[in-house]
Amino acid sequence: MREFCSVLLLSSPYSVLTYALPEDLPRRMWHVGARVVVPLGKSFRVGILTEDNASEPGGCVCKDVLWPVDPAPFFSAGYLDFIRDLSIRQMDAAGKILARVLPAALRDLPLFKTQEGQAVRLGELTAADARAGLAQDWLAGRFAPYVCPRRQERLFSLTTEPPWPVRPQATAQLDVLRYLDVHGVSSAKVLNTHFGKNVSQPLRVLLKKGLVREIESHFQPEEVCAPAAAAFSLTAEQQQAVEGCWELLAERDPRSALLFGVTGSGKTAVYLELARRCLCLGKHVMLLAPEVGIALKLYRDVSEALPEAGLRLYHGYLNPSERQRTFMELAGQAPPCIVVGTRSSLFLPIEPGLVILDEEHDASFKQDEGLIYQARELAYGRITRSGGLLLMGSATPDVKVFHAARNGGIALNRLPNRVGEARLPEVRLVDLRVEPPEHGPFATSVRDALVEAVQASEQVIILHNRRGYSPVLYCEACSEPVKCPHCQVSMTLHKRRELLLCHYCGYSLQFPLSCPGCKGNEFLPLGAGTERLEEFLRDDLPRDTKILRLDRDTSRRAGSMQETLSAFARQEAQILVGTQMLSKGHHFPGVTLVVVVDGDLGLNLPDYRATERSFQMLVQVAGRAGRGEKNGRVLIQTRNPGHYCWQFVRENDYEGFFTREIALRQTMGYPPFVKLALVRISMPLDQPEADLLAAFGSRMRLVCPAAGVRILGPAPAPLSVLRGRKRFQCLLKADTWPAIRGVYAQMREILAKEKNVRISVDLDPMDML
């Protein structure tokens, strides 16, 4: 009697197809969760064997599976179930999801070799006279797939900031330098795609001049931002938190917990002790950070504290060959290890006993492009199947997470005090209406505090969450700012790079330039970014004051972010200016003063999370002060001192802020009291939208009430034009996710016939723009 199986294809059409198990091959060659080669049309494809006792489909003849790729399951049953659940949530094919997260070499057709090194083509595996012998060799390990390692990508990075010592006539060299300056580390493949094959000549010249260098990886584990930590010992509060989490880990059922600790309370020490104990139980650990820079620091902390632990680093900037090797090793029944990395680590093929999300509130844990997902939800999906613990740590937790903790949905452990003698800093507001900025962007009292700290040889962090020199370049002839032609937003001036840049699509113009509208050449820079702030400080403070800047512009060169943070940690500079990149996860004992240039910057965005995000960022950056022997202070400049969040920022009162914020959300009907989805619709600029959207809106207002869904819109998005397309959006609110998915499925069906119209859904959106 013939047996049948289900195979999930890892390439288009990404379907689950039924195949027959070959009668001439031993049954023990096939394993659920292993990759297999199957025929499709006139070609062969790689898929995952997801079921080995499928029913025979009627009315058709099933082809045989050709050959296994893995001698044992590559994915566990729990992992495959996790992918199936994710495909339902994302309303996307499970095969497409796996294809997005698997390294390319692991979904390509493999090569097969005998023990003597003789290659066997796929076509030869169909020959009846050879299959029996090859099957015995396969089971004995004498015949196996050979995964050809991908060539190490050639990666190129700038070695220095502009201006560069290149003749103006060397336009090809300048074009390459400018591209690397805007886009950061780039591969040879990307450069060839953008410039064509002729890029090799200017690239060789730049390498010879030392203006560009070839690197092995964007980030290396040794590129850390602080000196090695001493062996850790736990305080009484930390020990209590460890024991509380350990009780949850010892249970068979999956659990979630929040480690709620003020900045500087030593949450990392709790993570390390729990990881050590988890390894002793023979379980894998995932320790995840929102950004690569913080992940590198955690990697160093783990390697210092647990030198005997199996340790792996995984993030999206690894070379394809490194990602491939990590997947293969972990899929091969690896011994218990600690994986330190970013959100993409959640797709590694291990069964974690403990998943830790450090700075769990951070928006970087949400993937907004391609496969859209929230790391917190994926982490819970992983531990649900492995029976482990999800531990989320933060000084300013996500409001929804803290709501769950307060209501008993997840366990709550607290670290209310800083480690040692360090105290939380004093926070003071500077009302710019009363004390206007007379020293560049600084009020007099703030500037005096800066000078005082510099003269005392203390360190200062200055936060301004806006990069570039000036966010608006105003033409004095036509009274219009220079705008991106593709996004209709003001382009930011980057003075040192002699560039106007759109921060949304990357479109750039060389500066100086003539006004695109009136051809005038008299411009007035309005507003200030971190570059202009750095320039002012260099001119205003004593000449021997060392100043560093950390933002996306200064961290595009390979290793530049780590160089900056390491230099500041070694106290080689007194002032560090930057964006929110410097607000979390860094420990600088020498910092006694933190200045926030414009505390109102994010408060009034059209996003229900705007106040929460501002509060989190300000409390986090305030927490960088006073971590050493000297007390710290924080000065926040604002034009709206009456806003309710300031009281809680001053007092470092997260729970007070939470109580106020959760009441507002309940009144307005926002998460966690409803499920929320953002549906985005876009179309070309020249496509009429009025009739289409009116008909679409009328139809959906009939559909939604019957499904128990409230709809707002469609309406123009806050960023109404982006990358050359008009954008509109709808908010969907409901009590359950299935209700929202059902409505979105109907939306997609309604617009399916509309050419050039794109529609997507973001469940629990982090970005409302």
C-alpha positions in Angstrom: 0.0 0.0 0.0 1.4 3.4 -1.0 2.2 6.0 1.6 1.8 9.7 1.0 3.3 12.8 2.5 2.9 16.6 2.5 5.7 18.9 1.4 5.9 22.6 2.0 7.7 24.2 -1.0 10.3 26.8 -0.2 9.9 28.5 -3.6 7.0 29.7 -5.7 4.2 28.8 -5.5 5.0 28.1 -1.8 2.2 25.6 -1.6 1.8 22.5 0.5 1.7 19.6 -2.1 1.0 15.9 -1.7 3.7 13.4 -2.9 4.1 9.7 -2.7 6.9 8.2 -0.6 9.0 6.0 -3.0 8.3 2.3 -2.6 11.8 1.4 -3.6 13.5 3.4 -0.8 13.5 2.4 2.9 10.8 4.1 5.0 13.4 5.2 7.6 15.0 7.6 5.1 12.1 10.0 5.6 11.7 12.4 8.6 9.1 15.0 9.3 10.9 18.3 9.5 13.6 17.3 7.0 14.3 19.0 3.7 13.5 16.9 0.6 13.9 17.3 -3.1 10.6 16.9 -5.1 9.7 17.1 -8.8 7.5 20.1 -9.9 6.7 20.3 -13.5 9.9 19.8 -15.4 12.2 20.9 -12.6 13.1 20.0 -9.0 12.4 22.0 -5.9 13.4 21.9 -2.2 10.7 21.6 0.4 10.1 20.6 4.0 8.4 17.3 4.7 5.6 18.4 7.1 3.5 15.1 7.3 4.4 11.5 6.5 1.0 9.9 6.7 -1.1 12.2 4.4 -4.3 11.0 2.7 -4.2 10.0 -0.9 -5.7 12.8 -3.0 -8.5 11.7 -5.3 -8.6 12.3 -9.0 -4.9 12.6 -9.6 -1.6 10.7 -9.7 1.0 11.7 -7.2 4.6 12.0 -8.1 7.2 10.4 -5.8 9.5 12.5 -3.6 12.9 12.3 -5.2 15.4 12.2 -2.3 15.9 13.5 1.2 18.3 16.4 1.9 18.7 15.9 5.6 19.4 12.5 7.3 17.5 13.8 10.4 14.8 16.4 11.0 16.1 19.9 10.2 13.1 21.6 11.9 11.3 20.2 15.0 7.5 19.7 15.0 7.2 22.6 17.3 9.1 24.9 14.9 6.9 23.9 12.0 3.8 24.5 14.1 5.2 27.9 15.0 5.6 28.8 11.3 2.1 27.6 10.5 0.7 29.8 13.3 2.7 32.8 12.0 1.4 32.2 8.5 -2.2 32.4 9.7 -1.5 35.5 11.7 0.3 37.2 8.8 -2.1 35.8 6.2 0.8 34.7 4.1 2.1 31.3 2.9 4.1 29.3 5.4 6.6 28.4 2.6 7.1 32.1 1.8 7.8 32.9 5.5 10.4 30.1 5.7 12.0 31.2 2.4 12.4 34.7 3.9 14.1 33.6 7.1 16.2 30.6 5.8 19.7 31.4 4.3 19.5 31.1 0.6 21.9 28.1 0.3 19.6 26.1 2.6 16.6 26.4 0.2 18.6 25.9 -3.0 18.9 22.5 -4.7 21.8 20.6 -3.0 24.7 18.7 -4.5 25.1 15.1 -3.6 28.5 13.3 -3.2 29.6 9.8 -2.5 32.2 9.0 0.2 34.8 9.0 -2.5 33.9 12.6 -3.4 32.1 11.6 -6.6 29.3 14.0 -7.5 25.8 12.6 -8.2 23.4 14.7 -10.2 19.7 14.9 -9.3 18.8 13.2 -12.6 20.9 10.2 -11.7 18.8 9.7 -8.5 15.9 8.7 -10.7 17.7 5.7 -12.1 16.1 2.6 -10.7 19.3 0.5 -10.9 21.3 2.9 -8.8 18.8 4.0 -6.1 18.9 0.9 -3.9 22.7 1.1 -3.5 22.6 4.8 -2.9 19.9 4.4 -0.3 22.1 2.0 1.7 25.0 4.3 1.4 22.7 7.2 2.5 21.6 5.3 5.6 25.3 4.4 6.4 26.4 8.0 5.9 28.5 7.2 2.8 26.3 9.3 0.5 25.2 12.8 1.6 24.3 16.2 0.4 27.0 18.7 0.0 25.9 22.2 0.7 28.2 24.4 -1.3 29.2 27.3 1.0 28.3 30.6 -0.4 31.2 32.8 -1.3 32.0 35.3 1.3 30.4 38.6 0.3 32.9 41.3 -0.5 31.8 44.2 1.7 33.1 47.8 1.3 33.2 50.6 3.8 34.4 54.2 3.9 37.5 54.8 6.0 37.0 58.5 6.6 34.2 61.1 6.7 33.9 63.7 3.9 35.4 65.9 2.5 37.6 63.4 0.7 41.0 64.2 -1.1 39.6 63.4 -4.6 39.8 65.6 -7.6 36.5 67.1 -8.7 37.0 65.6 -12.1 37.1 62.1 -10.7 33.3 61.8 -10.8 33.2 58.0 -10.7 35.2 57.9 -7.5 33.1 60.6 -5.9 29.9 58.8 -6.9 31.1 55.6 -5.1 32.2 57.6 -2.0 28.9 59.4 -1.8 26.9 56.2 -2.2 28.8 54.5 0.6 28.4 57.7 2.7 24.6 57.6 2.3 24.0 53.8 2.4 26.8 52.7 4.6 28.6 49.3 4.2 27.7 47.9 0.8 28.5 44.6 -1.0 30.1 44.3 -4.4 26.8 42.9 -5.7 24.9 46.0 -4.6 27.5 48.3 -6.0 27.5 46.5 -9.3 23.7 46.6 -9.5 23.7 50.4 -8.8 26.7 51.5 -10.9 27.2 48.7 -13.4 30.3 46.6 -13.8 32.4 49.7 -14.5 32.4 50.4 -10.8 35.4 48.0 -10.4 37.9 50.5 -11.7 37.1 53.5 -9.4 36.7 51.0 -6.5 40.2 49.7 -7.0 41.6 53.2 -7.0 39.7 54.1 -3.8 41.0 51.0 -2.1 44.5 51.9 -3.2 44.1 55.4 -1.8 42.8 54.0 1.5 39.5 55.9 1.2 37.6 52.6 1.1 38.4 49.3 2.7 37.2 45.8 2.3 35.8 44.2 5.5 34.6 40.8 6.5 31.5 41.8 8.4 29.6 44.9 9.4 30.0 44.1 13.1 32.5 41.9 14.9 32.0 40.5 18.4 35.2 42.2 19.6 33.8 45.6 18.6 32.3 46.4 21.9 31.5 49.8 23.4 32.8 49.4 27.0 35.6 47.7 29.0 35.1 44.2 30.0 32.9 43.8 33.1 34.2 42.2 36.3 32.7 38.9 37.4 29.2 39.7 38.6 27.7 39.0 42.0 24.0 39.5 42.8 22.5 41.9 45.2 19.6 40.8 47.4 17.1 42.4 45.0 18.7 40.7 42.0 18.8 37.4 43.8 15.1 37.7 44.6 14.3 38.4 41.0 16.4 35.4 39.9 14.6 33.1 42.3 11.2 34.4 41.1 12.0 33.7 37.5 13.6 30.4 38.3 10.4 29.1 39.8 8.7 29.9 36.5 11.4 28.1 34.6 11.1 25.0 36.7 7.4 24.7 35.7 6.5 22.6 32.7 4.0 25.1 31.3 5.3 28.1 29.2 5.3 31.3 31.2 6.1 35.0 30.6 7.6 37.4 33.1 8.5 41.1 33.2 11.7 42.2 34.9 10.8 45.8 35.8 14.0 47.6 37.0 15.1 51.2 37.0 18.0 52.2 34.8 21.3 51.0 36.4 19.6 48.3 38.6 21.6 45.5 37.1 19.1 43.6 34.9 22.0 42.1 32.9 23.3 40.3 36.0 19.9 38.7 36.4 19.9 37.6 32.7 23.3 36.0 33.1 22.5 34.0 36.2 19.3 32.7 34.7 21.2 31.8 31.5 23.8 29.9 33.5 21.1 27.9 35.3 19.2 27.2 32.1 22.3 25.8 30.5 22.8 23.5 33.5 19.3 22.1 32.8 20.4 21.3 29.2 18.3 24.0 27.6 19.1 26.7 25.0 19.0 30.4 25.8 18.2 33.3 23.5 19.3 36.7 24.8 18.0 39.4 22.4 18.6 43.1 22.1 16.8 45.7 19.9 20.0 46.9 18.2 23.3 45.3 17.1 25.3 47.7 19.2 23.6 46.5 22.4 23.8 42.9 21.3 27.5 43.2 20.9 27.8 44.5 24.5 25.6 41.7 25.8 27.8 39.2 23.8 30.9 40.6 25.6 29.1 40.5 29.0 28.2 36.8 28.5 31.6 35.8 27.3 33.2 37.4 30.3 30.7 36.0 32.9 30.2 32.6 31.4 33.4 31.7 29.5 32.5 28.0 29.3 29.1 28.5 27.7 28.6 27.7 24.1 28.0 31.2 22.7 26.8 32.4 19.3 26.1 35.8 17.8 23.4 36.2 15.3 22.0 39.3 13.6 20.9 40.6 10.2 24.3 42.0 9.3 26.1 38.7 9.2 27.5 37.5 5.9 25.3 34.8 4.1 28.0 32.2 4.8 27.9 33.0 8.5 24.1 32.8 8.7 24.2 29.5 6.7 26.8 28.0 9.1 24.9 29.0 12.2 21.6 27.6 10.9 23.3 24.3 9.9 25.1 23.9 13.2 22.0 24.7 15.4 19.8 22.4 13.3 22.2 19.5 13.9 21.0 18.8 17.4 23.5 21.3 18.9 24.4 21.1 22.6 22.8 23.7 24.8 24.1 27.2 23.9 23.4 30.9 24.4 22.4 32.8 21.3 23.0 36.5 21.6 21.5 38.6 18.8 18.7 40.7 17.5 15.0 39.9 16.6 15.9 37.7 13.6 17.5 35.1 16.0 14.0 34.0 16.9 13.9 32.0 13.6 16.9 29.9 14.4 16.1 26.1 14.6 16.5 25.5 18.3 14.0 24.9 21.1 14.7 27.6 23.6 14.2 27.1 27.3 14.6 30.8 28.0 14.1 33.8 25.7 15.2 37.2 27.1 14.2 40.5 25.5 16.3 43.2 26.8 14.8 46.7 26.5 11.6 45.0 25.5 9.8 48.3 24.9 12.0 49.3 22.1 10.3 49.8 18.7 13.2 48.1 16.9 11.8 44.8 18.1 9.1 45.3 15.5 10.0 44.3 11.9 8.1 46.7 9.6 9.2 45.6 6.2 8.9 42.3 4.3 7.8 39.8 6.9 6.1 42.0 9.4 6.3 40.7 13.0 6.7 41.7 16.6 9.6 39.9 18.4 7.6 39.7 21.6 4.9 37.7 20.0 7.3 35.5 18.1 9.2 34.8 21.3 6.0 33.8 23.1 5.2 31.5 20.1 8.6 29.8 20.5 8.4 29.2 24.3 4.8 28.1 24.0 6.0 25.1 22.1 9.2 24.5 24.1 7.7 24.9 27.5 10.1 27.7 28.4 10.1 31.2 29.9 9.9 34.5 28.1 11.6 37.2 30.2 11.1 40.8 29.2 13.3 43.4 30.8 12.9 47.2 30.9 12.9 50.3 33.0 10.1 51.7 30.9 8.0 48.7 29.8 5.5 48.7 26.9 2.2 49.9 28.4 0.5 46.7 27.2 3.1 44.5 28.8 2.9 46.3 32.1 -0.9 46.2 31.9 -0.7 42.4 31.6 1.7 42.2 34.5 -0.5 44.4 36.7 -3.5 42.2 35.9 -1.7 38.9 36.6 -1.4 37.9 32.9 2.4 37.6 33.3 4.6 37.5 36.3 6.2 40.7 37.6 9.7 41.0 39.2 11.0 44.3 40.4 14.4 45.9 40.8 13.5 49.3 42.3 17.0 50.5 43.1 20.3 51.1 41.4 23.2 48.8 42.2 25.7 50.1 44.8 25.7 53.7 45.9 24.5 55.2 42.6 21.3 57.2 42.7 18.8 58.2 40.1 19.6 61.7 38.7 17.7 64.9 39.5 15.6 65.9 36.5 14.8 69.6 35.8 12.7 71.2 33.1 13.9 74.4 31.4 10.9 76.4 30.1 12.0 77.9 26.8 9.1 80.4 26.9 10.5 81.9 30.0 14.2 81.3 29.2 14.6 81.4 25.4 17.6 79.8 23.8 20.2 82.6 23.5 23.2 80.3 23.0 22.5 78.5 19.8 19.8 75.9 20.8 20.6 76.2 24.5 19.0 78.4 27.2 21.5 80.3 29.3 21.2 78.0 32.4 21.7 75.0 30.2 24.8 76.4 28.5 26.2 77.4 32.0 25.7 73.8 33.2 27.5 72.5 30.1 30.5 74.8 30.7 30.5 73.9 34.4 30.6 70.2 33.7 33.4 70.6 31.1 35.5 72.7 33.5 35.0 70.0 36.1 36.3 67.3 33.7 33.0 65.5 33.8 31.2 63.9 30.9 28.0 65.1 29.2 25.4 63.4 26.9 23.3 65.7 24.7 20.3 64.2 23.1 18.6 65.7 20.0 16.5 63.2 18.1 17.0 64.8 14.7 20.1 64.1 12.6 21.7 66.2 9.9 22.5 69.9 9.9 19.1 71.4 9.3 15.7 69.7 8.7 14.5 72.4 6.4 16.3 74.4 3.7 14.2 77.4 3.0 14.5 79.3 -0.4 14.3 83.0 0.3 13.3 83.8 -3.3 10.2 81.6 -3.6 9.5 81.1 0.2 9.4 77.3 -0.2 11.5 74.6 1.4 13.4 72.2 -0.9 11.3 69.0 -1.0 11.8 65.5 -2.1 10.1 65.0 -5.5 9.2 61.4 -4.5 7.9 62.0 -1.0 6.8 65.7 -0.8 8.6 66.2 2.5 11.4 68.6 3.3 14.9 67.4 2.5 17.5 67.6 5.3 20.7 69.5 4.8 23.9 67.5 5.7 26.4 70.3 5.6 29.7 68.4 6.0 28.6 65.9 3.3 27.5 68.7 1.1 24.2 66.9 0.6 20.4 67.3 0.8 18.9 64.0 1.7 15.3 62.7 2.0 15.3 60.6 5.2 12.4 58.5 3.9 13.4 57.3 0.4 17.1 58.2 0.3 16.8 60.6 -2.7 19.7 63.1 -2.5 20.9 66.3 -4.1 24.4 67.8 -4.1 24.7 71.1 -2.2 25.1 74.0 -3.0 22.4 73.9 -5.6 19.8 76.1 -7.4 16.3 76.0 -6.0 14.4 73.3 -8.0 11.3 75.6 -8.0 12.6 79.0 -8.9 16.3 78.5 -9.6 17.3 80.9 -6.9 20.4 80.3 -4.8 19.8 82.1 -1.5 18.8 79.6 1.2 18.1 79.8 4.9 18.7 76.7 7.0 15.8 76.4 9.5 16.0 74.3 12.7 18.9 72.2 13.9 20.0 68.6 13.8 22.8 66.9 15.6 25.4 68.0 13.0 24.6 71.7 13.6 24.5 71.1 17.3 28.0 69.7 17.2 29.2 72.6 15.1 27.8 75.1 17.6 29.5 73.3 20.6 32.9 73.2 18.9 32.7 77.0 18.3 31.2 77.9 21.7 33.0 75.7 24.3 36.7 75.9 25.1 38.9 74.7 22.2 40.3 71.7 24.1 36.8 70.2 24.7 36.6 66.9 23.0 33.2 66.3 21.3 31.9 63.1 19.7 28.7 62.6 17.7 26.6 59.4 17.4 23.8 59.1 14.9 23.1 57.2 11.7 25.3 59.5 9.7 28.4 58.9 11.9 27.8 55.2 12.3 27.7 54.2 8.6 31.4 53.3 8.4 32.1 49.7 9.6 33.1 49.9 13.3 32.5 53.6 13.7 29.7 53.2 16.2 31.8 51.0 18.4 34.8 53.3 18.0 32.7 56.3 19.2 31.1 54.5 22.2 34.5 52.9 23.2 36.2 56.3 23.1 33.5 57.9 25.2 33.6 55.0 27.7 37.4 55.5 28.0 36.7 59.2 28.7 38.6 60.3 25.7 35.9 62.9 25.0 33.8 65.0 27.4 30.7 65.4 25.3 28.7 62.9 23.3 26.0 64.4 21.0 23.5 62.1 19.4 20.0 60.8 18.6 18.1 58.2 20.5 20.8 55.6 19.6 22.6 56.7 22.7 19.6 56.7 25.0 19.6 53.0 26.1 21.7 50.1 27.0 25.0 52.0 27.6 26.9 52.3 30.9 29.1 55.5 31.2 30.0 56.0 34.9 31.7 59.3 34.1 28.5 61.0 32.8 27.1 63.5 35.4 24.9 65.7 33.1 22.4 64.8 30.4 20.8 67.6 28.3 17.7 67.1 26.1 17.6 69.9 23.5 14.0 69.6 22.5 11.9 67.4 24.8 8.7 68.2 22.8 10.0 66.7 19.5 8.0 63.5 19.6 5.1 64.4 21.8 2.7 65.7 19.1 3.1 63.0 16.4 -0.2 61.6 15.1 0.3 58.3 17.0 -1.5 57.1 20.1 1.9 55.9 21.4 3.6 59.3 20.9 3.6 60.2 24.6 4.6 56.7 25.7 7.6 56.8 23.3 8.7 60.2 24.4 8.5 59.2 28.1 10.4 56.0 27.4 13.2 57.8 25.5 13.6 60.6 28.0 13.6 58.3 31.1 16.1 56.0 29.3 18.5 58.8 28.4 18.1 60.4 31.8 19.3 57.0 33.2 22.7 57.4 31.5 23.5 60.1 34.2 24.8 59.4 37.7 25.9 55.8 37.3 29.3 56.5 38.9 30.4 58.0 42.2 29.1 61.5 41.4 25.4 62.3 41.4 23.8 63.0 38.0 21.4 65.7 36.8 19.2 66.0 33.7 18.1 69.2 32.0 15.2 69.0 29.5 14.3 72.0 27.4 10.6 72.3 26.6 8.0 74.8 25.3 5.2 72.8 26.8 6.0 72.3 30.5 2.3 71.7 31.3 2.1 68.4 29.4 1.2 65.6 31.8 4.2 63.4 31.0 6.7 65.8 32.5 5.6 65.2 36.1 6.4 61.5 35.7 9.7 62.1 33.9 10.9 64.4 36.6 10.0 61.8 39.3 11.1 58.8 37.3 7.6 57.6 38.1 6.8 54.9 35.5 3.8 53.6 37.4 2.2 57.0 37.7 2.7 57.5 34.0 1.2 54.1 33.3 -1.9 54.9 35.4 -2.6 58.1 33.5 -1.8 56.6 30.1 -3.9 53.5 30.5 -6.9 55.5 31.6 -6.6 57.6 28.4 -6.4 54.5 26.2 -9.4 52.9 27.8 -11.4 56.1 27.2 -10.3 56.4 23.6 -10.4 52.7 22.7 -6.8 51.8 22.0 -4.7 48.8 22.9 -4.6 46.9 25.2 -8.4 47.3 25.3 -8.9 46.5 21.6 -7.0 44.8 18.8 -5.7 47.4 16.4 -4.6 47.0 12.8 -3.4 49.6 10.3 -4.3 48.9 6.6 -2.1 50.8 4.2 -3.2 51.5 0.6 -1.0 53.1 -2.0 -1.2 54.0 -5.7 0.8 55.9 -8.3 0.6 59.7 -8.2 -1.2 60.0 -11.5 -4.0 57.5 -10.6 -7.3 59.1 -9.6 -8.3 58.0 -6.1 -11.5 59.8 -5.1 -14.1 57.5 -6.7 -12.1 54.4 -5.9 -11.7 55.2 -2.2 -15.3 56.5 -1.8 -16.7 53.2 -3.2 -14.2 51.2 -1.1 -15.1 53.1 2.0 -18.8 52.6 1.5 -18.4 48.9 0.9 -16.3 48.5 4.0 -18.7 50.4 6.2 -21.3 47.8 5.4 -18.9 44.9 5.9 -17.2 45.9 9.1 -20.2 46.2 11.6 -21.4 42.7 10.6 -17.9 41.4 11.5 -17.7 43.3 14.8 -15.0 45.6 13.5 -14.8 49.4 13.7 -13.2 51.2 10.8 -11.7 54.7 10.6 -10.9 55.8 7.1 -9.7 55.4 4.4 -8.0 58.8 4.9 -4.7 60.3 3.6 -1.7 59.0 5.7 0.2 61.6 7.7 3.0 61.0 5.1 0.6 61.3 2.2 3.2 60.7 -0.5 6.2 58.4 -0.2 8.5 57.0 -2.8 6.4 58.3 -5.6 3.1 56.8 -4.4 0.0 58.3 -2.8 -0.7 56.7 0.6 -4.0 56.2 2.4 -4.8 54.2 5.5 -7.6 52.7 7.5 -7.6 51.8 11.2 -9.4 48.6 12.2 -10.5 48.0 15.8 -12.0 44.8 17.1 -12.1 42.5 20.1 -10.4 39.6 18.3 -7.7 39.2 15.6 -9.7 36.7 13.5 -12.4 39.4 13.0 -9.7 41.9 11.7 -8.1 39.2 9.5 -11.5 38.4 8.0 -12.2 42.1 7.2 -8.7 42.5 5.7 -9.2 39.5 3.5 -12.3 41.1 2.1 -10.5 44.4 1.6 -7.8 42.6 -0.3 -10.4 40.8 -2.5 -12.2 44.1 -3.3 -8.9 45.8 -4.4 -7.5 42.8 -6.2 -8.7 43.9 -9.6 -7.3 47.4 -9.2 -4.1 47.7 -11.2 -1.2 49.4 -9.5 -3.0 49.6 -6.1 -1.1 48.0 -3.2 -2.7 47.0 0.1 -1.0 45.7 3.3 -1.9 45.2 6.9 0.2 45.9 10.0 -1.3 44.1 13.1 -0.6 46.1 16.3 1.3 48.8 14.4 4.3 50.6 15.9 4.5 53.3 13.2 1.3 55.2 12.4 2.9 57.5 9.8 
